[in-house]
Amino acid sequence: MSSSQGLSAPRLKVILIVTIGLMIVLGIATFLFFQHKLSDYATEVNNDNVAAAASNQDVTMLQHLQTEMASNQVAVNRAASIVADSKYYQYQNQIIDDLNTYANAAGFSISGFSFADNTASTATTATSGTTATPATPAGLKSVTATITLPGSLSYQSVMNFLKSIEENLTKMDLNGVTMQMDTTTNTLTVNPISIKVYTR
């Protein structure tokens, strides 16, 4: 009568075994799942630690460089001066090239060059017989180039040379020109010419 109203012992045993088996499988699956999650989390934490260590190294290196620069300020200033001088002389070379081109086109060669870096931007007046020098425009610097021409030149050659300077692409201003005419040879002797060149 018990067999008709309930489960038989063999059937109950099978159900119990299946239930235990499912619980074991579920337990293993749950364990593997959490193990995978823990492994991913551990990897992420390790990556964060590596990134933090690298960041700390970068900060330490920057602090070290800052300390080195502070203790070697003279060397830093000297390096900056070298860069500035390099730009300055590069610009001088451009001025020399331009003026030599104008002189060659006029039929003569320039005898000499000299340069002065202008620190003041106020207007100055040239010596007698020359024109006033304009003030340096705001935001610009200026370099004064003094050139020496050959002893005797034709009037036309000098005029062509001066015209080329006035029409050049690089901003140049003639500070003034003085010259003497030799009536016996119809040639000009030009005193050294001062040219103001604007730079940024």
Secondary structure, 3 states (H helix, E strand, C coil): CHHHHCCCHHHHHHHHHHHHHHHHHHHHHHHHHHHHHHHHHHHHHHHHHHHHHHHHHHHHHHHHHHHHHHHCHHHHHHHHHHHHHHHHHHHHHHHHHHHHHHHHHHCCCCCEEEEEEECCCCCEECCCCCCEECCCCCCCEEEEEEEECCCCECHHHHHHHHHHHHCCCCCEEEEECCEEEECCCCEEEECCEEEEEEEC
